[in-house]
Amino acid sequence: MSHTLGIRQAQKQKTRQALLDAALGLLEEQSLSSLGLREVTRAVGVAPTAFYRHFRSTADLGVVLVEEALGSLHPMIRTTVSGTGDQEERIARAIELIARHVDGYPAHVRFIARERHGGVQPVREAIRDQLSRFAGEVRDELAKDPVSRGWSEDDLLMLAHLYVDQMLITASLFLEAREGPPEAREERQREVARVATRQLRLIGLGRHHWLD
């Protein structure tokens, strides 16, 4: 009996993941607010009623996609602001990690960029909550750096949000750079990296002089 239950559970999980993957693929060309569950189930090859065995609504599915897209980023976010290396090394490491993530998960990056200010409230709130968690983790990492000595919790959190927002902007720009004419892609990516480097330097400069 337990073996049979295990097979059923594995099949259920497989179908659930297939629905998530199909939705993510369909969202390459549209927003979540326009996505119909029949589109998703048709892409997977299951009956529309099967959708409700896994998700309450497309908004519920979208919240799970947010967790899938952003949940695994927490270690990367912490790494980009860790105190290892000087400022230039940290900036280079951050930009490299962002570019690599965009190359590996372009559909996830596009989904977050589009839905962060999209028309589905539970998804907007889920993204906001995840980004707030990121900011809290970045604040904790920044607090360990001697440069942060004397900073208030509010100011550290403000700086953390600046870093998180900058990472999201840079990821979106790397995504745009991937999708233009292939012959100019490397040049566009270098330009994104150049601008992002200057912006992060500016944030770092302001940080060093904030208490002056």
N, C-alpha and C positions, 0 to 999 in steps of 0.2 A: 504493500500500500504506500509506504513512504517513498519507494522508488517511483511509483506512478505520480505521486504528488510532486516529486522533484522534477519530473519531466514536464508536467503541466506548468509548474512555476517557471521553468526555464523557457518554455514556449511563450508564456505570457510576457516575460521580460523581453524576449526577442521581438514580439509584436509591438510592445511599447516602444522599444528603441527604434524599430522600423518606422513607426508613426512620427517620432521625433525627427529622424533623419529625413523623412519625406517632407515634413513641414519645413524644415530648414532649407531644403532644396527649393521648395516652392516660394519661400520667402526671399530668394535671390532676386525675384522680379516684382515683388509686391510687399505691402505692409501687412502686419498681422491683422489689422482691423478689417481688411478685405479678404482674408483667407477663410474659406469655407471648409468645414470638417469633411464634407463629401469629397472635396479635392484631395484631402489628405488620405482618406480611406481608399479612394480610387487608386491613388499612387501606390499604396501598399497592397491592394488587392483583397481588402476585407470589407465586410458589410459596414455601413455607417453606424449601425447600432453597436458594433464592436468598439468604436471609439470611446464610448462611455464606460467601458470596463477599465479604462486606463486614465481618462481625464474627464473632468466635469464639463469642460468647455474649451474652446480654442484659447481663451485667456489663460486657463489653467495650464494648458500645454505650453503657452508662451512663458509662464513663470518657470516651468521646469527647464525650458531652453535657456533662460537667463542663468539659472543655477549651473547648467551644463557649460555655458559659454564663459561665465565669470568665476565659477567656483574654483577651477583649477589654477587661476591666475594669482592667488594669494602668495604662494612662494616666490613667484617672479617679481611681484610688486615689492616684496620685502627685500629681495636681492638687489633691485635697482637703486635702493636708497641706503643700503648697508654701508657701514663706515669703512669697509675694506677698500684700500687704494685712495689716491688723491681725487680731487673733484673731476679732473679730466678723465681719469680711468672710470669713475662711476658713471659719468655721462655717456662715455663710449659704450660701456657695458649695458646701460639702460636702453640705448637706441638699438644696439644689436639684438637684445632680447625682444624688444617690441617688433622689430622687423622680422625676426625669425617666427614670432608668434603669428603675425599677419600672414606670412607665407604658409604656415601650417594650418591655420584656421580662418581663412578669409570669410567664409559664410557666417561664422560666429561673430567676427568683428563687424561685418555689415549689419547683422541683425541687431547688435547692441547699438551701433551708431544710429540706425533708423528708428529703433523703438524707444530710445532713451527719452525722446520727446514726442513719441507717437500717441496714437489715439486710444490705446488700451491701458486704462488706469492701473490695474493690478500689475501689469508688466512694467510700467513706468516706476511704480513703487518698489517692485522687486529689484530693478536696476539701481534705483536710488539707495536701497538698503545695502546692496552688495558694495556699492561705491563708498558708502559711509563706513562699512567694515574695512575696506581698503584704506581709507583715510585714517581710521583708528590704528591700523597696523603700521602704516607709514609714520604716524605721529610717534608711536612707541619706538620705532627704529631711530627716528630723528632725535628723540630724547636721550638716546645713549651716546650721541656724538657730543664731544666737548664744546663744539661750536654752539650748541643749544643751551649751554649753561646760562641761567638767568631768564630763560624764556618762560612765559606763562603757558598753561595748558591750552588756552584759547588760541594764542598765537601759533603754537606748534600745530594745532589742528588746522588752522587757516593755511599754514604752509603746506601741510600734508595734502589738503584739498587742491592746492595749486599744482603739486606734483602729480596727483592722480588725474586731474583735468588735462594737464599737459601730455601725459601718457596716452590718454584717450584721443586727443587731437592728433598726436603723432601717428597713432595706429590708423586712424581714419585717412590721414594723408598718405601713408604707405599703401593703404588699400587702393586709393585713387591712382597712385603711381603704378600699381600693378596692372591696372585695367585699361590704360591707354595703349597707343601703338607700341608693339613689342620692340621695335628698333630703337626707341628712345627710353625704354623702361629703366635701364641702369642709370641713365643721366637724371631721370626724374627722381629715382630713389636716392641718389647722392644729394640732390637738392633738398629733399625732405630731411635727410640726415643732417645736412649743413644748417638748415634753419632751426631744426629741433635742438641741435647743439648750442647754437647762439641763445635760444630761448631758455634752455636749462642753465646756461652760464649766467644769464641775467637774473634768474631766480636765485641762483647760488650767490651772486654778488649782493643782491638785496638781503639775503639771509645773513651774510657776514656783517652787514652794516645796520641791521634792524635795530639793535640796541644802542647805536651811537647817539 
